[in-house]
Amino acid sequence: MHFFEFGGTMAWGGLWMVLWWVLIILGIVALVRWIGRSNGRPEQGALEILKQRYARGEIDQQEFQRKMRELGG
């Protein structure tokens, strides 16, 4: 009777080990993707925000053009 219980425990232990490694690998992949995104071109985000502000009418054309020159767009 104890033999079967021990075998079942070993099977669960192996499953937990596989799950543990899958979680570690997924964590590393998520970290690499996050770092890759943060090293992107931040001025792209600024240009998009500027365009959205202009489209909503929050800034006029002169201010839009001035800020575009400042951002290098």
Buried (B, 14 or more C-beta within 10 A) or exposed (E): EEEEEEEEEEEEEEEEEEEEEEEEEEEEEEEEEEEEEEEEEEEEEBBEEBEEBBEEEEBEEEEBEEBBEEEEE
